[in-house]
Amino acid sequence: MLELFLKGAMIAIGLIIAIGAQNAFVLKQGLARHHIFWVALTCFLCDAVLMSAGVLGLGSLISANRMATFGLALVGALFLFWYGFKAFRSAYQGTGYLEAAAGNAVKTSLQTVLMATLAITLLNPHVYLDTVVVLGGVAGTLAASEKLPFLLGAISISGLWFFGLGYGARLLSPLFKKPGTWQALDLLIGVIMWWIAAELVLYGATLIGV
């Protein structure tokens, strides 16, 4: 059972830790200390649900419907382009540093942050491909009795990663006492968002045969 737990954990590490839109968002929230617990919990719960769906064999429901996947890719790309634009604007204006320097006096509401977290997480088809299709594909090779420890291993890594990233970000706070560092982070986030958005556009194009 331990071997299966570790197998699930190792696969999850490969899928989750790669720098992406979700991780960049969690990192910035952690640095700004904006509702870190709720952001990490939301990401973890979404992962837990999607991973469970994949391991239980529901991945085909997403991959089988091309138009639904195309629609998701299009909406996700538009959202990431918009969020990337905001990041580039923040980098240009230096607003990320100004908000932090002001002691977060004007914090974004919890509802707004949670909606952004859900959008970053659920409007990206790559999330479903990783957690549902890829993880589910590996789980498909396991016997029914072997799937639970495998799933628990993957979910455990998700929880450790998102809470570790969110709360561990404050260790980098000394580096972000200068406006230039915040601007560099916003610039990096903008590039990541637009890069993934462009990938989603290309992915959607292949779905409709363009």
C-alpha positions in Angstrom: 0.0 0.0 0.0 2.9 2.4 0.8 4.3 1.8 -2.7 0.9 2.8 -4.3 0.7 5.9 -2.0 4.2 7.0 -3.1 3.4 6.3 -6.7 0.4 8.6 -6.5 2.5 11.2 -4.7 5.3 11.1 -7.3 2.9 11.5 -10.2 1.1 14.4 -8.5 4.5 16.1 -7.9 5.2 16.0 -11.6 1.8 17.4 -12.5 1.4 20.1 -9.8 4.8 21.6 -9.2 5.4 22.8 -12.8 5.1 26.6 -12.9 1.6 27.5 -14.3 -1.2 30.0 -13.9 -2.5 28.5 -10.7 0.8 28.3 -9.0 1.7 31.8 -10.0 -1.6 33.0 -8.6 -1.1 31.2 -5.3 2.4 32.5 -5.0 1.4 36.1 -5.5 -1.5 35.8 -3.0 1.0 34.3 -0.5 3.4 37.2 -1.0 0.6 39.7 -0.6 -0.8 37.7 2.4 -4.3 38.0 0.9 -6.6 35.2 2.2 -3.9 32.6 1.9 -5.7 29.9 3.7 -8.8 30.1 1.6 -6.9 30.3 -1.7 -4.8 27.2 -0.8 -7.9 25.3 0.5 -9.9 26.1 -2.7 -7.0 24.9 -4.9 -6.6 21.8 -2.8 -10.4 20.9 -2.8 -10.6 21.4 -6.6 -7.6 19.1 -7.0 -9.1 16.5 -4.6 -12.4 16.5 -6.5 -10.8 16.3 -10.0 -8.2 13.7 -8.9 -11.0 11.6 -7.4 -13.0 11.9 -10.6 -10.0 10.8 -12.6 -9.1 7.8 -10.4 -12.7 6.7 -10.4 -12.7 6.6 -14.2 -14.6 9.7 -15.1 -11.9 11.3 -17.3 -13.5 10.2 -20.5 -16.5 12.4 -19.8 -14.4 15.5 -20.4 -12.2 14.2 -23.2 -15.1 12.7 -25.2 -17.0 15.9 -25.8 -14.9 18.0 -28.2 -17.2 21.1 -28.3 -17.4 21.3 -24.5 -13.6 21.1 -24.3 -13.2 23.7 -27.0 -15.6 26.0 -25.2 -13.7 25.6 -22.0 -10.4 26.3 -23.8 -11.8 29.5 -25.3 -13.2 30.8 -22.1 -10.0 29.9 -20.3 -7.8 31.6 -22.8 -9.9 34.8 -22.7 -9.7 34.9 -18.9 -6.0 34.3 -18.8 -5.4 37.0 -21.5 -7.4 39.4 -19.3 -5.5 38.4 -16.1 -2.2 38.6 -17.9 -3.1 42.1 -19.1 -3.8 43.1 -15.5 -0.4 41.6 -14.4 1.4 43.6 -17.1 -0.4 46.8 -16.1 0.5 46.2 -12.5 4.1 45.7 -13.5 4.1 48.9 -15.5 2.4 51.0 -12.7 4.1 49.3 -9.8 0.7 48.7 -8.1 1.7 45.3 -6.7 4.4 46.9 -4.5 2.2 49.8 -3.5 -0.5 47.5 -2.2 2.0 45.5 -0.2 3.8 48.7 1.1 0.5 50.1 2.3 0.1 47.1 4.6 -2.7 45.7 2.5 -5.0 48.4 3.8 -7.3 47.9 0.9 -7.6 44.2 0.5 -9.5 42.5 -2.2 -12.6 40.9 -0.8 -12.6 37.2 0.0 -15.4 36.6 -2.5 -13.5 38.3 -5.3 -10.3 36.3 -4.4 -12.2 33.0 -4.3 -13.9 33.7 -7.7 -10.5 34.4 -9.2 -9.0 31.3 -7.7 -11.9 29.1 -9.1 -11.5 30.8 -12.5 -7.7 30.3 -12.6 -8.2 26.6 -11.6 -11.4 25.5 -13.4 -11.2 27.5 -16.7 -7.9 25.8 -17.7 -8.4 22.6 -19.6 -4.8 21.6 -18.7 -6.0 21.2 -15.1 -8.5 18.5 -16.2 -6.0 16.9 -18.5 -3.5 16.6 -15.7 -5.7 15.6 -12.8 -8.4 13.7 -14.5 -7.1 12.3 -17.7 -3.4 11.7 -16.9 -3.8 10.6 -13.3 -7.0 8.7 -14.2 -5.1 7.0 -17.0 -2.4 5.7 -14.6 -5.1 4.7 -12.1 -6.8 2.7 -14.9 -4.0 0.3 -14.8 -4.6 -0.5 -11.1 -6.9 -2.9 -9.4 -9.9 -1.5 -7.6 -8.4 -2.2 -4.2 -5.2 -0.3 -5.2 -6.8 2.9 -6.3 -7.5 4.4 -2.8 -3.9 4.5 -1.6 -2.8 5.8 -5.0 -5.5 8.6 -4.8 -4.6 9.5 -1.2 -0.9 9.8 -2.2 -1.8 12.3 -5.0 -4.2 14.3 -2.9 -1.7 14.5 0.0 0.9 16.1 -2.3 -1.7 18.6 -3.6 -2.5 19.8 0.0 1.1 20.0 1.0 2.0 21.9 -2.1 -0.6 24.6 -2.2 -0.5 25.3 1.6 3.3 25.2 1.5 3.4 27.5 -1.5 0.9 29.9 0.0 2.4 30.2 3.4 6.0 29.6 2.4 5.9 32.6 0.0 6.3 34.9 3.0 9.9 33.6 3.4 10.5 35.5 0.1 9.1 38.7 1.6 12.6 40.3 2.1 13.2 40.0 -1.6 10.0 41.9 -2.3 10.7 45.0 -0.3 11.8 46.7 -3.5 9.3 47.9 -6.2 11.4 46.3 -8.9 11.0 42.8 -7.5 7.3 43.1 -7.4 7.3 44.4 -11.0 9.4 41.5 -12.1 7.0 39.1 -10.5 4.0 40.8 -12.1 5.9 40.7 -15.4 6.6 37.0 -15.0 3.0 36.2 -14.1 1.8 38.1 -17.2 4.1 36.1 -19.4 2.9 32.8 -17.8 -0.7 33.8 -18.2 -0.4 34.8 -21.9 1.8 31.8 -22.7 -0.8 29.4 -21.3 -3.6 31.3 -23.0 -1.8 31.0 -26.3 -1.5 27.3 -25.7 -5.2 27.0 -25.0 -6.0 28.9 -28.3 -3.8 26.5 -30.2 -5.3 23.5 -28.4 -8.8 24.7 -29.1 -7.9 25.2 -32.8 -6.8 21.5 -33.1 -10.1 20.4 -31.6 -12.1 22.0 -34.4 -9.6 21.1 -37.1 -8.1 24.5 -37.8 
